[in-house]
Amino acid sequence: MSNELTIGRVAKGTGCNVQTIRYYEQIGLLPLPRRSEGNQRLYDDSAVQKLSFIRHARELGFPLQAIRDLISLADRPDKSCEAADAIAREQLEDIGKRLQRLQALRSELERMVEQCKGGRIADCRVIETLGDHSLCETDDHVLPKVRP
């Protein structure tokens, strides 16, 4: 087919790197492409469109599982968009939580910098606060504990 593209051209055209495209194939987000006689991956327009969809969703912060679900929904255009709306709302809530956390980080860092006297490291409020979390004003910036 003359409208098929190699992985390098697809990567350049979508702004996605080659390793990422291979990864998306490996985890099943992108279908495995047809291979040329020389064993090069060849992508058709639908694969390029799907990759562009994935890339845009990643730029908006959607996790891979949500993207997988959205792709599944996109493959059924006659269905209600209620599930897609729910996924987008969940992402919006997550972004709101991350923004709150970032604001708490900013406030704490601003406070640490303002309290630093600029003298010796032995008297540095930044170093002191980083070494003793109890000196922070809030716990809003604490990373969530990872479950084993």
HELIX and SHEET records of a PDB file:
HELIX    1   1 ILE A    7  THR A   14  1                                   8    
HELIX    2   2 VAL A   18  GLN A   26  1                                   9    
HELIX    3   3 ASP A   45  GLU A   59  1                                  15    
HELIX    4   4 LEU A   64  ALA A   74  1                                  11    
HELIX    5   5 GLU A   82  GLN A  115  1                                  34    
HELIX    6   6 ILE A  121  ASP A  123  5                                   3    
HELIX    7   7 ARG A  125  GLY A  131  1                                   7    
HELIX    8   8 HIS A  133  LEU A  135  5                                   3    
SHEET    1   A 3 LEU A   5  THR A   6  0                                        
SHEET    2   A 3 ARG A  41  TYR A  43 -1                                        
SHEET    3   A 3 ARG A  34  ARG A  35 -1                                        
END                                                                             
